[in-house]
Amino acid sequence: MTGKIGTVIAAHGRHYLVQVDDIRLQCVTRGKKSDVAVGDIVRIKETSPNQGVIESIGERKTLLYRSDQYKSKLLAANVTQLFIVVATEPGFSDDLVSRALIAAEAAGIAAHIVLNKTDVAELLPKARERVALYASLGYPVHEVSARSAPDAACDTLLPLMRSQSSILIGQSGMGKSSLINLLVPDADIATREISAALDSGKHTTTFTRLYAIGRDTAIIDSPGFQEFGLYHLSEGMLERAFREFGQHLGHCRFYNCHHLTEPGCAVLAAVDANAIAPMRHALYQQLLHESSQKIGY
């Protein structure tokens, strides 16, 4: 039997929903492997009219994932854009935003920041001040209010997402679900259908899912999370993923400079001169420390 080609549109544990033309198949992987991500193009073997086994995964253009020293969590494959949703309230984590930006840089994915709830006027100046750091690094910041100006939010974001595969991430409470419901017609209905097909019951917000809009546009919604480990990034990958380090790399006194305490370090000199934000360099130090941690036996 020749396999069919489809796109993974949802993942819950080791269960996957695969869109093949106009039908959806509930699929599992062979054995205990679960290295399939939403957005993957897969070859499947049908085992019954609505079920199948994933035989192989097509070559990925990109893969976005987070990791710690114990495990990796695949977020999505073949995405071209990452939208990080923050808000005026509740407070958002700069650490999480920066980590997501580093992950996008390392994976070769364009990153955007969406500042939601701009209708909360008294908190808007402070939120703008905080996202200005990322704007200064060249990351586009889009201001929206899903609640008070839904049409304007759609007009701002939808053109950016056309002919792209975009994933939205954000902490709980940032309004990401509200944005998804604006951007994706009948998202609630689609989510319930997917949840039923995956037999994930009430856990409709705990799985990643892909919504296809037209023929060439995909919007991926991911569960809210509070941590974004980057254990998989080497020191060389990390230093290159900090955009503002770029012009200083190669100008340190020592060719193998770690940009931590070494004399004659061009990156540290840039921090001292406020050309690199101390907060970002502190994160670089933290990520280097995390990636050096080995599992003890």
N, C-alpha and C positions, 0 to 999 in steps of 0.2 A: 504494500500500500504506500503510495507516495504521500509525503507529508504536505500539510497545508501551511501557508505563511500567514501570520497574524501579528497584532500588536498587543502587548500586555497593557491592559487599561486599569487594572487594580490588583493589589497584592494584600493578602491578610494571612500572616503566618507562612505556611508552605502552600497556600492555595492561591491560585491566580485566575483572573478572568481575562480571556484573550478574545479580542475582536477579530474575526475572520470575515471579511466582506460585510455582509449584513447580519451575521449571527455571532453570538457570544458563546464561548465554550469555557466550562469550568475545568481548569487544568491543574495538574500536579507535576512535579519533577521526578525523574527517576532517582531512586535511592533517597538519601537524606540531604542531598545538595539543595540549597535554596539561594543560589547566586543569581536569581532572576530579578530584574528591576522593572518597575512601571516605565513604559516607554520602549522597552526592548522589542525588537523584531525577532520573532521566534518561529521555528519550524515545529509543528505539532503533529502528533498521530492521534486521530480520532479513535476513541474506545467505545463510544456510544453517541447517539445523536447530539447530546449537549455536553459531552465530556471528552477530555483528551489528555495526552501526556506530552510535556515539552521535551522534544528530542534534542534541540540545539538552539543556541542563541546567535543571532547575526552579529556581524562586526559592529561595535558601538562607535559612534562619532564622539560622544562624550559620556562620562559617568560621574555623577555627583553623589558623594557619600560622606558619612562621618564615621569616626572610629575612635576607640580607646585601645588600651593595651590588650584587651580581652576579646573584643569583637568589632565587626564593622556593620554599619547599617546603610544599606543602599537606599538612596533617596529617589533617584530617577536616572534613566539612560536616555541618550540622544536629545537632551535638552539644549537649546541654544541660548536661553535667557533665564536668569534668576531674578525674581522680584522679592525683595525683603520688605515685609510690611511692618512699619512701626506706627506709633500713634502718639498724640499729645497726652493721652491718658489711657490706661495706666502707664507707669513709667516703663520704658523699654531698656534692654540691656545692650550697652555699647559693645561689651565683650562678645555677645552673640552676633551682633551685626558685623563686627570686624572679622570674626571667625568665618561667617558665611561668605563674606567678600573674599577672604583668603582661599576658601575652598573653590569658589568660582574662578578666581585667577588661576589656580593650580590646574583646574580642569579645562581651562580654555573656554569658559562660558561668560557671556556678557552679563554684568550685574547692574541692577537698578534698585533704588530705594523709593518706597511709596510711603509718604507721610499722610496717614489717615486721621480723621477726626479734626480737621482744620477748623471746624465750627466751634471748637472749645477755645474761644478767643483768648481767654486769660492765660492759657498754657501754651499757646502757639509760639510766642517769641522764644521761649526757652527750648522748645522742641526744634525750632528752626536753627537755633544756635548750635544745638547738638549735631544735627545732620549736616551742618555747614562743613564740618571736617571732611566728610565723605565727598561732598560736592567739590571741595577743593582738590581732591585726589582724582577728579574726573568722572566720578560715578553720578549719573543723572538722578536727581531727586524730583519726584512728582508729588505735588500736594493735591489731596482729594478729601472729600467728605462723603463717604458712602451713604451716610444717614441723611444729611441735609441737602446734598446736591448730587443725587445718584446719576442723573443724566450727564452732568459735567464730568463725573468720575469715569463713566464709560467713554465719553468723548476723549478723555485724556489717555486712558490706558489701552482701549481696544486697538487703535491704529498701531501702537507699539507692538502688539501681539500678533498682528496679521502675518501669515506665512512663517510663523515661528513656532517653536515648541517651548513654552514658558512654564516654569514652576514657581509657585508662590509659597513662601515660607514665612513664619512669624510666630512669636510667642502667643500664648492664649490671651485673648482680650484685646488684640490689636485691630480686630474687625476684618480679618482675612476672609472669614466665611461670608460676611456681608458682601465683600467685593466679589467673591466667587459667584454668589447668587446674582449679582448685577451683570457680571461678564458672561456667565453661562446660562442661557435660557433653560429653565426647568432643571437647574442643578440639583435641587432638593429631590425631585422625582427620580432623576438619574441615580443619585446617591442611594436612595432607598432600593431601587432595582438592583444596583450593584451589590449592596449589602445583603439583600435576599439571596442573590445568586452565589455569593461567597459564604452564605450561611453564617455571617458574622453578627446577625441579630441586632442588638441595640448599639453595637460598637461602631456606629456609622462614622465617627470622627477619628477612629484609630487606624485607618488604613489610607494609603496614598491612592489617588485615582486620577485617571486621565479623562478629560472631556475633549472630544474632537469637535471643532467648530468648522464646518465646511470641509473641504478636501485637504487643506494644507496647514491648518492651524490647530494647535493643541494647547490646552491649559491644564496644568497638573496641580492638584491641591494636595498638600502634605499635612500630616498631623502637626499640631503645635508642639514644640519641644523647648526645653529650657537649657539644654547643653548641646555643644557642637564640637566634639572632639576631632582633632586633626592629627591623630597619632601616625597616620600613614604617610605624612609628608616628611621627606628628608630635609636636612638643614639647607641644602642647595635649593630645593623646591620652595622652602619657606621664605628664604631671603628674596627670591625672585617674585614671590607672590605678594610681597609688600611693594606696591607700585612706587611709593616715594623713595624706596631704597635704590631703585634702578640706576639713577644717574651717579650714585656714590659707589656702587659696587665696582671693584677693580682698582679703586684709588686708595685702598688701605695700605699701610706700611708693609703688612705681612700678607702674602697671597692667600694664606689659609685662615684669615681673620674670621672670628666667630661673631664679631660686632657686639661683644659683651663688656669686656674690661681692657681690651688690648690697647696699647699705646699706638698713636698714629692711625686710629680707625676713622675712616671718612664718614661712616654712618653715625658714630658717636659724636663726631664734630658737628654733623648736621642736626643732631638732637640738641646739642648745646646752643646751636644758632637758631633754634626754633624752626628749622626747615623740615624737621620730622617731629610730629607730635609725640611728647613723652609717653602718652597713653598707648600709642601704637607700638613704640619700641618696647614698652613693658610687656605688651602682649606677645611680641616676638620672643622675648626672653622666656615668657611662660610657656609658649609653644615648644621652644627648644628643650626646655626642661621636661615637658610632658613626653616629647618624642624620645627622650633618652631613658625613660623609665622602662625597665625590663620586668617581665613577670618573674617573680621569685619562685623557686622550686624547693 
